[in-house]
Amino acid sequence: MVRRSLARRIVIAFVLLTLVVSSLFSVAVKEAINYSEDFLTESSLQLRLDTIIAERKAGKPVDLDQDMALFVTGAQEKDALPGWLAGVTPGFQERRQNGHEHHVLVRDVDGARYVLTQSQEEFERFEEAISYFLVLAVLLSVLLAWGLGSLVARRAIAPVTRLAGQVQHREQLLLAVARHAGDAQ
């Protein structure tokens, strides 16, 4: 009974510790990805919008990536913002359209408002794959902890069980030692 209870406690400790540590690690990875996504996307959109504004001022045609859209309002521009972009303010932000996330960069220049959007559909698929991988990693870590905990419990419990048996039968051991000591003389 003592052996099984102690072994079970060792396994539970291994599994819980692994679950907590691997879950915290997974949350940290997700947060790092989200921070990196926002930081890198904002920097990229800032540079891209600088180029677009310069090209428009020079009268050159603007070439946008497939996942981008540009809206210009105010001044002599007649474009109107679509409803999902209503209320955007200057700066970087995220908006949802038809269930998909878009990064939006808004800048006011010379009386015109430039709104550059970039769909994050591809990156969302990447994030989803990472999320599945992290869940799988946590589950595999817990399984490994269960196996390792069982192995450690068996190896740690064997000497303790032997010692407990010896303590319970100490009279027999004392007699055996005394006989052995008597035989040695």
For each residue, the residues with C-beta under 8 A, 3 or more apart:
1: 4 5
2: 5 6 164
3: 6 7 157 160 161
4: 1 7 8
5: 1 2 8 9
6: 2 3 9 10 153 157 160
7: 3 4 10 11 150 153 154 157
8: 4 5 11 12 153
9: 5 6 12 13
10: 6 7 13 14 149 152 153 156 157
11: 7 8 14 15 146 149 150 153
12: 8 9 15 16 149
13: 9 10 16 17 149
14: 10 11 17 18 145 146 148 149 152
15: 11 12 18 19 142 145 146 149
16: 12 13 19 20
17: 13 14 20 21 145
18: 14 15 21 22 141 142 144 145
19: 15 16 22 23 138 141 142 145
20: 16 17 23 24
21: 17 18 24 25
22: 18 19 25 26 137 138 141 142
23: 19 20 26 27 138
24: 20 21 27 28
25: 21 22 28 29
26: 22 23 29 30 134 135 137 138
27: 23 24 30 31
28: 24 25 31 32
29: 25 26 32 33 130 134
30: 26 27 33 34 130 131 134
31: 27 28 34 35
32: 28 29 35 36
33: 29 30 36 37 127 130
34: 30 31 37 38
35: 31 32 38 39
36: 32 33 39 40
37: 33 34 40 41 120 123 127
38: 34 35 41 42 92 103
39: 35 36 42 43
40: 36 37 43 44
41: 37 38 44 45 92 103 118 120
42: 38 39 45 46 92 103 105
43: 39 40 46 47
44: 40 41 47 48
45: 41 42 48 49 92 103 105 116 118
46: 42 43 49 50 92 105
47: 43 44 50 51
48: 44 45 51 52 68 116
49: 45 46 52 53 105 107 114 116
50: 46 47 53 54
51: 47 48 54 55
52: 48 49 55 56 62 64 70 114 116
53: 49 50 56 57 107 109 114
54: 50 51 57 58
55: 51 52 58 60 61 62
56: 52 53 59 60 62 72
57: 53 54
58: 54 55
59: 56
60: 55 56
61: 55
62: 52 55 56 70
63:
64: 52 68 69 70
65: 68 118
66:
67: 118 119 121 122
68: 48 64 65 116 117 118 119
69: 64 116 117
70: 52 62 64 114 115 116 117
71: 79 81 82 85 114 115 117
72: 56 77 79 112 113 114 115
73: 77 79 80 81 112 113 115
74: 77 108 111 112 113
75: 110 111 112
76: 112
77: 72 73 74 112
78:
79: 71 72 73
80: 73
81: 71 73 85 86 88 115
82: 71 85 86 97
83: 86
84: 95 96 97
85: 71 81 82 88 95 104 115 117
86: 81 82 83
87:
88: 81 85 93 95 104 106 115
89: 93 106
90: 106 107 108 113
91: 105 106
92: 38 41 42 45 46 103 104 105
93: 88 89 103 104 106
94: 101 102 103 104
95: 84 85 88 101 102 104 117
96: 84 99 100 101 102
97: 82 84 100 102
98:
99: 96
100: 96 97 119 120 121 124
101: 94 95 96 119 120 121 124
102: 94 95 96 97 117 118 119 120
103: 38 41 42 45 92 93 94 117 118 120
104: 85 88 92 93 94 95 115 116 117 118
105: 42 45 46 49 91 92 115 116 117
106: 88 89 90 91 93 113 114 115 116
107: 49 53 90 113 114
108: 74 90 111 112 113 114
109: 53 112 114
110: 75
111: 74 75 108
112: 72 73 74 75 76 77 108 109
113: 72 73 74 90 106 107 108
114: 49 52 53 70 71 72 106 107 108 109
115: 70 71 72 73 81 85 88 104 105 106
116: 45 48 49 52 68 69 70 104 105 106
117: 68 69 70 71 85 95 102 103 104 105
118: 41 45 65 67 68 102 103 104
119: 67 68 100 101 102 122
120: 37 41 100 101 102 103 123 124
121: 67 100 101 124 125
122: 67 119 125 126
123: 37 120 126 127
124: 100 101 120 121 127 128
125: 121 122 128 129
126: 122 123 129 130
127: 33 37 123 124 130 131
128: 124 125 131 132
129: 125 126 132 133
130: 29 30 33 126 127 133 134
131: 30 127 128 134 135
132: 128 129 135 136
133: 129 130 136 137
134: 26 29 30 130 131 137 138
135: 26 131 132 138 139
136: 132 133 139 140
137: 22 26 133 134 140 141
138: 19 22 23 26 134 135 141 142
139: 135 136 142 143
140: 136 137 143 144
141: 18 19 22 137 138 144 145
142: 15 18 19 22 138 139 145 146
143: 139 140 146 147
144: 18 140 141 147 148
145: 14 15 17 18 19 141 142 148 149
146: 11 14 15 142 143 149 150
147: 143 144 150 151
148: 14 144 145 151 152
149: 10 11 12 13 14 15 145 146 152 153
150: 7 11 146 147 153 154
151: 147 148 154 155
152: 10 14 148 149 155 156
153: 6 7 8 10 11 149 150 156 157
154: 7 150 151 157 158
155: 151 152 158
156: 10 152 153 159 160
157: 3 6 7 10 153 154 160 161
158: 154 155 161 162
159: 156 162 163
160: 3 6 156 157 163 164
161: 3 157 158 164 165
162: 158 159 165 166
163: 159 160 166 167
164: 2 160 161 167 168
165: 161 162 168 169
166: 162 163 169 170 173
167: 163 164 170
168: 164 165
169: 165 166 172 173
170: 166 167 173 174
171: 174 175
172: 169 175 176
173: 166 169 170 176 177
174: 170 171 177 178
175: 171 172 178 179
176: 172 173 179 180
177: 173 174 180 181
178: 174 175 181 182
179: 175 176 182 183
180: 176 177 183 184
181: 177 178 184 185
182: 178 179 185
183: 179 180
184: 180 181
185: 181 182
